[in-house]
Amino acid sequence: MKDKVLLKLFLFPVIVSALIIIPLFFIPEPHAKVGKVSLGKKINLDKVKFLPGKYGGTLYTATSSDPKTFNLVLAHETSSTDAVGDLFEGLTEVDVKTLKPVGALATSWEFKDGGRRWIFHLRKGVKWFDGKKFTADDVIFTYNDIYFNPKIPNSTRDTFLIDGKLPKFKKIDKYTIEIDLPKPFAPLLYSLSAPIFPKHILEKAVKSGKFMETWTVSTPPKELIGTGPYELVKYVPGQYLVYKRNPYYWKKDDEGKRLPYIEKKVTFILPDKNTQLLKFKAGEIDFYSMRGDDYPALAKGQKKGNYTIYNLGASLTADFLCFNEKKGAIPNWKWKLFTNRKFRWAISHAIDRKGIVLTVYNGLGIPVYAPVTPANKLYWSPDYPKFPYNLKKAKRLLAEIGLKDRNGDGWLETPDGHKVEFNLLTNSNNPARVEIGALIKNDLKKLGIDVHFQPLDFNNLVEKLLNTHDFDAVIIGLTGSIDPNSGRNVWMSSGQLHLWNPNQKKPATKWEAEVDKLFNEGAETLDFKKRIEIYKKAYRIIAYEQPLIYIAAPLVLEAARNRVKNFFPTIWGVYKPERMFIEGK
């Protein structure tokens, strides 16, 4: 259900397993329209009014993939973060109404020494699922022993690096900690949304060097100990996950009643999108994230089906095509091609983005060329470099780097005689990506490039991307983030999710070095307007170089059953999701 918009906005980007976005239940607003076509209702958070909640009920949702791990520190894909995201919390969380950090496991904070030293006051009375009290020891352990542990590679560590140095977390007393920074760090409060873990449960695994094998998908759910609103109680691979309400959760409503209201959640694992649609029509799941061609029929059936369609606008991010530029992971002749900017430009010009919007999204989307879409109003710019569909220009660029049909067989060859061909992967449980891949294969054939398109199981795909690096090219996506520093592990050359060439000891190119410099500068700049311009400059470089060839962003259209009340999602996540409740059975 939550693949692109997470109930919790974790600070690290994760690979999106499918184009499935949280559905909506809004207080009625005027219909959004494209021409004369109504495209569902929009929400205005300033007008939200919560109904008095009711305890009980079961919420039925769907996801497209099994989790790959239950260990959030090691998770790089939404199939995993979605599975256990509700079990854990950070010191802060993002208020999706203001898009500003607010207290979660921390209640308040103050900074000293020009922002180099921060004092955080922790929430008292919070308990782990097993009844143990949450204290400062858990925070210090989580950061110093897990996130900042050089033997545990993780994306969170990347987001805290400041000039190659990490902050120092110190315990002052049972419910107070101090964070000492090498320099002022503008995104600190956003970064502190990283999940906190129980010291009394995980310390032994860390000390013994077995943390990387801890909390796998074979771990009994009762051993997953968090402080969040829900506990995972059952997991049947390939079928479903079951969650129960945490009766001791610390959040309360306006009347002092303990949240959340919903007693139980069941998430069905349904790789096939058509199966999800059938289950939604049958009333067996409460939400359905729509494809473009689903809209006409579902729009007509709202009243009879007792559901409502809502419009979130353009997605936060777009799927992209990424070439493997890791030296040694692919044949050298391919490496020379993929690392050539003109080759990537040619491929970008050969992708018919407008055609993809019309064909794949039924016209309900926009072409995308840069790492941000118009949904991110702060950092999006209409001036980012664009690569409109132009096969003549693509052919000219390919000729400039010496690619031509040397033997008359219709396919291009390199100067040293290699046929220009590559394998293109995507995840098979995402119909939109599968269709996009087929269209790109056809467009590149017109240029004389032979694409071997192969959809794979999502977890198998992630293994190739992040561990074995056994791929030529891939169509995939990453979750959007509010603060650009949250994408640091994607754009910094040393980042784990720097997909085309990860974990570089030093930048492989001058432009990557410049992006590194800008992201470091952005993290240290406290002036908000200056930060925006710094990151826009970085995004402009990335858009120019096209290491990730962005394709298109669909409109986010969601169908939600009317029995689900107090459900107010936005493109950034759900507004106070713990206040949802079920009306009737």
C-alpha positions in Angstrom: 0.0 0.0 0.0 2.6 2.5 1.0 5.4 2.1 -1.5 6.0 5.7 -2.5 4.6 7.7 0.4 5.5 6.3 3.8 3.4 6.5 6.9 6.7 7.4 8.6 9.1 9.6 6.6 12.3 7.7 7.2 15.4 9.9 6.6 16.9 7.6 4.0 15.6 7.0 0.5 14.5 3.5 -0.3 14.0 1.7 -3.5 10.4 1.7 -4.5 9.1 -1.8 -5.2 5.9 -0.8 -7.0 3.9 2.2 -8.1 1.5 2.0 -5.1 0.8 5.0 -3.0 -1.2 5.5 0.2 -4.8 6.0 -0.6 -6.8 8.9 0.7 -9.9 9.8 2.7 -10.4 13.5 2.7 -12.9 16.1 3.9 -14.6 16.9 0.6 -13.0 19.6 -1.4 -13.8 20.9 -4.9 -12.9 18.4 -7.6 -9.5 18.8 -9.3 -10.0 18.9 -13.0 -8.0 18.5 -16.2 -10.1 20.2 -18.9 -13.6 18.9 -18.2 -12.5 15.7 -16.6 -12.9 15.4 -12.9 -9.9 13.8 -11.3 -11.0 13.3 -7.7 -11.0 15.4 -4.6 -8.0 17.2 -3.0 -7.3 17.8 0.7 -6.7 21.0 2.5 -5.0 20.3 5.8 -6.0 23.7 7.2 -9.6 22.5 7.0 -9.2 19.0 8.5 -11.5 18.2 11.4 -11.1 14.9 13.2 -14.1 12.9 14.1 -14.3 11.3 17.5 -12.5 8.1 17.2 -13.8 4.5 17.9 -11.7 1.6 19.1 -11.6 -1.7 17.3 -11.9 -2.8 13.7 -9.5 -4.2 11.1 -7.9 -2.3 8.3 -7.1 -4.3 5.2 -4.4 -3.2 2.9 -2.1 -4.6 0.2 1.6 -4.6 -0.7 3.2 -5.9 -3.9 6.2 -7.7 -2.4 7.4 -9.7 0.6 9.8 -7.9 2.9 13.5 -8.7 2.3 14.4 -8.0 5.9 12.9 -6.9 9.2 16.0 -5.0 10.1 15.4 -1.4 9.2 19.1 -0.5 9.5 19.8 -2.7 6.5 16.6 -2.2 4.6 17.0 -0.4 1.2 13.5 -1.2 -0.3 10.0 -0.2 0.6 8.8 -3.8 0.8 10.9 -4.0 4.0 10.4 -0.5 5.4 6.7 -0.8 5.0 6.6 -4.2 6.7 8.1 -2.9 10.0 7.9 0.9 9.8 5.0 1.1 12.2 7.0 -0.7 14.9 9.6 1.9 15.4 10.0 5.7 16.0 12.8 8.3 15.9 13.6 11.2 18.2 11.7 13.4 15.8 9.0 12.9 13.1 7.8 15.2 10.3 4.5 17.0 10.6 3.2 16.6 7.0 1.0 19.7 7.5 3.9 22.1 8.1 6.7 19.8 6.7 8.7 20.7 9.8 10.2 18.3 12.4 8.3 17.8 15.6 9.1 15.7 18.7 8.5 12.0 18.8 10.7 10.1 21.3 12.2 13.5 22.1 9.9 16.1 23.6 12.0 19.2 23.3 15.5 20.4 22.5 17.8 23.5 22.6 21.1 24.3 20.9 24.2 26.0 22.1 27.6 27.2 20.8 26.1 28.4 17.5 24.4 25.2 16.7 27.4 22.9 17.5 25.9 21.4 20.7 22.3 20.2 21.1 20.5 19.0 24.2 17.5 16.7 23.7 15.0 15.9 26.4 13.5 12.4 25.9 9.9 11.4 26.4 9.3 9.7 29.7 6.9 6.8 30.2 7.5 5.2 26.8 7.8 1.4 26.9 9.1 -1.1 24.5 6.7 -3.9 23.4 8.2 -6.2 26.1 7.5 -3.7 28.9 11.0 -2.3 29.3 11.3 1.4 29.7 12.7 3.5 26.8 15.7 5.6 28.0 18.7 7.6 26.8 20.7 4.3 26.8 18.7 3.2 23.8 19.4 6.4 21.9 23.1 6.3 22.6 23.3 2.6 21.7 21.3 3.1 18.4 23.6 5.8 17.1 27.0 5.0 18.5 26.8 1.2 18.3 24.6 0.7 15.2 24.3 3.6 12.9 27.9 4.9 13.4 29.4 1.4 13.6 31.9 1.1 10.7 31.2 -2.7 10.6 27.5 -2.1 9.9 27.1 -0.4 6.6 23.9 1.6 6.5 22.4 4.6 4.8 21.6 6.6 8.0 25.3 7.0 8.7 25.7 8.7 5.3 23.2 11.4 6.2 25.1 12.4 9.3 28.5 12.8 7.8 29.8 16.4 8.1 33.2 16.9 6.3 33.7 13.2 6.8 33.1 13.4 10.5 30.2 12.1 12.6 28.4 13.7 15.5 29.1 12.5 19.1 26.1 11.3 21.1 26.5 11.5 24.8 24.2 10.6 27.7 23.6 13.3 30.3 21.0 11.4 32.4 18.3 8.8 32.0 16.2 11.1 29.8 18.6 13.7 28.4 21.2 13.4 25.7 23.7 15.7 24.1 24.8 15.8 20.5 28.1 17.4 19.6 28.6 18.4 16.0 31.9 19.1 14.2 30.0 22.0 12.4 26.5 23.4 12.5 24.2 20.9 10.7 21.1 22.3 9.2 19.2 19.0 8.6 19.8 17.6 12.0 16.2 17.6 13.2 15.1 15.8 10.0 17.9 13.3 10.3 16.9 12.4 13.8 13.7 10.7 12.5 15.8 7.6 12.1 14.3 4.7 14.1 15.6 4.1 17.6 16.2 0.4 18.6 16.2 -1.4 22.0 19.6 -1.8 23.6 18.5 -4.7 25.8 17.5 -6.7 22.8 20.2 -5.9 20.2 23.3 -5.2 22.2 24.4 -8.8 22.3 24.1 -9.2 18.5 26.1 -6.0 17.9 28.9 -7.0 20.3 29.1 -10.5 18.8 29.3 -9.2 15.3 26.0 -10.9 14.3 23.8 -7.8 13.9 23.9 -8.2 10.1 22.1 -11.5 10.5 19.6 -10.2 13.1 15.9 -9.6 12.6 15.7 -11.4 9.3 12.4 -12.3 7.7 12.6 -15.7 9.5 12.7 -14.0 12.9 9.5 -14.7 14.9 7.5 -11.5 14.9 7.3 -11.5 18.8 11.1 -10.8 18.8 10.7 -7.5 16.9 10.6 -5.1 19.8 9.8 -1.4 19.1 7.8 1.5 20.6 5.6 2.2 17.7 1.8 2.2 17.4 1.6 -1.4 16.0 3.3 -4.7 16.7 3.8 -7.3 14.0 2.2 -10.5 15.2 2.2 -12.8 12.2 3.9 -13.1 8.8 3.1 -15.8 6.2 5.5 -15.4 3.3 3.7 -14.8 0.0 0.3 -14.3 1.8 0.0 -11.6 4.5 1.3 -9.7 7.5 -0.8 -9.1 10.6 -0.4 -6.3 13.1 -2.1 -5.5 16.4 -2.5 -2.2 18.2 0.2 -1.4 20.8 -2.1 -0.8 23.9 0.7 1.3 25.7 1.5 3.6 22.8 2.2 7.1 24.1 0.2 9.3 21.8 -3.3 10.4 22.9 -6.2 12.2 21.3 -7.7 15.5 22.4 -9.7 13.8 25.1 -6.8 11.9 26.5 -7.7 8.6 24.9 -4.7 6.4 24.0 -4.0 6.0 20.3 -4.2 4.3 17.8 -7.9 3.5 17.5 -7.7 0.7 14.9 -7.2 -2.7 16.7 -5.8 -4.8 13.9 -4.2 -4.4 10.4 -3.8 -7.0 7.8 -1.6 -6.4 4.8 -2.0 -8.9 1.9 1.0 -9.6 -0.3 -0.4 -9.3 -3.8 2.3 -9.0 -6.5 -0.3 -8.7 -9.3 -1.9 -5.3 -9.6 -5.1 -6.8 -11.2 -5.6 -9.0 -8.2 -5.4 -5.9 -6.0 -8.0 -4.2 -8.1 -10.3 -7.2 -7.9 -10.0 -7.4 -4.1 -10.7 -3.7 -3.8 -13.8 -4.0 -6.0 -14.9 -7.0 -3.9 -14.5 -4.9 -0.7 -11.6 -7.1 0.6 -9.1 -4.3 0.9 -9.7 -0.7 1.9 -7.4 1.1 -0.5 -6.4 0.9 -4.1 -3.7 3.0 -5.8 -4.9 3.5 -9.3 -3.3 3.1 -12.7 -4.2 5.5 -15.4 -6.5 3.1 -17.2 -8.3 2.2 -14.0 -9.7 5.6 -13.6 -12.7 5.7 -16.0 -14.4 2.6 -14.6 -13.6 3.3 -10.9 -14.7 6.9 -11.1 -18.2 5.8 -12.3 -18.5 3.2 -9.5 -17.8 5.4 -6.4 -21.3 5.8 -5.1 -22.4 2.2 -5.6 -19.1 0.8 -4.3 -19.1 3.1 -1.3 -15.6 4.5 -2.0 -14.1 7.8 -3.0 -11.3 8.7 -5.4 -8.8 11.4 -4.4 -6.1 13.3 -6.2 -2.7 14.0 -4.6 -1.2 15.6 -7.7 2.0 14.6 -9.3 4.1 12.0 -7.6 7.1 13.1 -5.5 9.5 11.3 -7.7 9.6 9.5 -11.0 10.9 6.1 -12.2 14.3 6.3 -13.9 16.7 4.3 -16.1 20.1 3.8 -14.5 23.2 2.4 -16.2 25.8 0.5 -14.2 29.0 2.6 -14.2 30.9 0.5 -11.7 34.2 -0.5 -13.2 34.8 -4.2 -13.2 31.2 -5.1 -12.7 30.5 -5.1 -16.5 32.6 -5.6 -19.7 35.0 -2.7 -20.3 33.4 -1.7 -23.6 30.0 -1.3 -21.9 31.6 0.6 -19.1 33.1 3.1 -21.6 29.7 3.6 -23.1 27.7 4.0 -19.9 30.2 6.4 -18.4 30.0 8.6 -21.6 27.8 11.6 -21.0 26.8 11.8 -24.7 25.7 8.2 -24.6 23.4 8.9 -21.7 22.1 12.1 -23.4 21.3 10.1 -26.5 19.3 7.5 -24.5 17.5 10.3 -22.7 16.6 11.9 -26.0 15.4 8.5 -27.3 12.8 8.1 -24.5 9.4 9.3 -25.6 8.3 10.6 -22.1 5.1 12.2 -23.4 4.2 9.0 -25.2 4.8 7.0 -22.0 2.5 9.4 -20.0 -0.2 8.8 -22.6 0.3 5.1 -23.0 1.2 4.0 -19.5 -0.6 6.6 -17.3 -3.5 7.2 -19.6 -2.4 10.8 -19.9 -2.4 11.3 -16.1 1.2 12.3 -15.5 4.0 14.6 -16.5 7.4 14.0 -18.2 10.4 14.3 -15.8 14.0 15.1 -16.5 15.5 15.9 -13.0 15.7 14.4 -9.5 12.7 16.4 -8.2 9.2 16.9 -9.6 6.9 19.9 -9.2 5.4 18.2 -6.1 8.6 19.4 -4.3 7.8 23.1 -4.7 10.9 24.2 -2.8 13.5 22.5 -4.9 11.9 22.0 -8.3 12.8 24.4 -11.1 11.5 24.7 -14.6 15.0 25.6 -15.7 16.6 22.2 -15.0 18.1 20.7 -18.3 15.6 18.8 -20.4 16.1 16.1 -23.0 12.9 16.1 -25.1 12.2 13.2 -27.4 14.3 13.6 -30.5 15.6 10.6 -32.4 17.6 12.6 -34.8 19.5 14.3 -32.0 20.0 10.9 -30.3 21.5 9.4 -33.5 23.8 12.4 -33.9 25.1 12.0 -30.4 25.7 8.3 -30.9 27.6 9.0 -34.1 29.8 11.6 -32.3 31.1 8.9 -30.0 31.8 6.5 -32.9 28.8 4.2 -32.8 27.5 3.2 -36.2 26.2 0.1 -38.2 29.5 -1.2 -39.5 28.3 -4.5 -41.0 24.8 -3.5 -42.3 22.9 -5.8 -39.9 20.8 -2.9 -38.5 22.5 -2.7 -35.2 25.1 -0.2 -34.0 28.7 -1.3 -33.3 31.5 0.3 -31.3 34.7 1.3 -33.0 36.3 -2.0 -31.8 33.4 -4.1 -33.2 31.1 -4.8 -30.2 27.4 -4.8 -31.0 25.7 -2.1 -28.9 23.4 -4.1 -26.7 22.6 -4.3 -23.0 20.3 -6.1 -20.5 17.5 -3.9 -19.0 16.0 -5.1 -15.7 13.0 -4.0 -13.7 10.7 -5.5 -11.1 8.0 -7.8 -12.5 5.4 -6.8 -10.0 5.2 -3.3 -11.3 3.0 -3.2 -14.5 3.9 0.4 -15.2 7.6 -0.2 -15.2 7.2 -3.4 -17.3 5.3 -1.4 -19.9 7.8 1.5 -19.8 10.6 -1.0 -20.4 8.9 -2.5 -23.4 8.4 1.0 -24.9 12.1 2.0 -24.3 13.2 -1.3 -25.9 11.2 -0.4 -29.0 12.5 3.2 -29.1 16.1 2.2 -28.8 15.7 -0.4 -31.5 14.9 2.5 -33.8 18.5 3.8 -33.0 20.1 0.4 -33.7 20.5 -0.5 -30.0 19.5 -4.0 -29.0 17.9 -4.0 -25.5 17.3 -7.4 -23.8 14.5 -6.5 -21.4 14.0 -8.8 -18.4 11.5 -8.2 -15.5 12.6 -9.9 -12.3 11.2 -10.6 -8.8 11.7 -7.4 -6.8 14.0 -8.9 -4.1 16.2 -10.5 -6.7 16.4 -7.2 -8.5 17.5 -5.4 -5.3 20.2 -8.0 -4.7 21.7 -7.3 -8.1 21.5 -3.6 -7.6 22.9 -3.3 -4.1 25.0 -6.3 -3.5 26.3 -8.2 -6.6 26.1 -5.2 -9.0 25.2 -7.8 -11.7 23.2 -5.6 -14.1 23.7 -3.4 -17.2 20.7 -1.1 -16.7 17.6 -0.9 -14.6 14.3 0.9 -14.4 13.5 1.6 -10.8 12.5 4.4 -8.4 13.4 5.9 -5.1 11.1 7.5 -2.5 11.0 11.2 -2.3 12.3 13.2 0.7 11.5 16.6 2.2 15.1 17.7 3.0 17.7 17.0 0.2 20.2 15.8 2.8 17.9 12.8 3.2 19.0 11.9 -0.3 22.7 12.2 0.6 23.3 8.5 0.3 22.0 8.6 -3.3 23.9 11.7 -4.6 27.2 11.6 -2.6 29.8 9.6 -4.4 30.5 7.6 -1.3 26.8 6.7 -0.8 25.4 3.2 -0.7 22.5 4.2 -2.9 24.7 6.0 -5.5 23.2 3.4 -7.8 25.3 3.8 -10.9 28.7 3.6 -9.0 28.2 3.2 -5.2 30.6 3.5 -2.3 33.4 5.4 -4.1 36.5 6.1 -2.0 37.0 9.3 -3.9 34.8 10.8 -6.6 35.2 9.1 -10.0 34.3 12.3 -11.9 34.7 16.0 -11.5 31.0 16.6 -11.5 30.4 14.0 -8.8 33.1 15.8 -6.7 31.2 19.1 -7.3 27.9 17.5 -6.2 29.7 16.1 -3.1 30.9 19.6 -2.3 27.5 21.2 -2.7 25.7 18.6 -0.5 28.3 19.2 2.2 27.8 22.9 1.9 24.0 22.5 2.0 24.2 20.5 5.2 26.3 23.2 6.9 24.3 26.3 5.7 21.7 27.5 8.2 20.2 30.2 6.0 17.2 28.4 4.5 17.1 30.4 1.2 20.8 29.8 0.6 20.3 26.1 1.2 17.6 26.0 -1.4 19.9 27.6 -4.0 22.8 25.3 -3.1 20.7 22.1 -3.6 19.1 23.5 -6.8 22.6 24.0 -8.2 23.4 20.3 -7.3 20.2 19.1 -8.9 21.0 21.1 -12.1 24.4 19.4 -12.4 22.7 16.0 -11.9 20.0 16.7 -14.5 22.7 17.8 -16.9 24.8 14.7 -16.4 21.9 12.2 -16.5 23.3 9.5 -14.3 19.7 8.6 -13.6 17.5 9.2 -16.6 14.2 10.2 -15.2 11.1 9.3 -17.2 7.7 10.4 -15.9 5.7 11.1 -12.8 2.2 9.8 -12.6 -0.7 11.7 -10.9 -1.4 10.0 -7.6 -5.0 8.9 -7.7 -6.3 6.8 -4.9 -9.5 5.0 -4.1 -10.5 4.6 -0.4 -13.4 2.9 1.2 -15.7 5.3 3.0 -15.7 3.2 6.2 -12.2 4.4 6.9 -12.5 7.7 8.8 -9.9 10.4 9.9 -7.6 9.3 7.1 -5.8 12.4 5.7 -2.8 11.6 3.6 -0.8 14.0 1.5 1.8 13.5 -1.1 4.3 13.6 1.8 2.6 11.0 4.0 -0.5 10.6 6.2 -1.5 13.4 8.5 -1.9 11.9 12.1 -2.5 8.3 10.8 -2.9 7.0 14.4 -6.3 8.8 14.5 -7.8 6.7 11.8 -10.7 4.5 12.8 -13.2 2.1 11.2 -16.8 2.9 11.0 -19.0 -0.2 11.1 -17.7 -3.7 10.4 
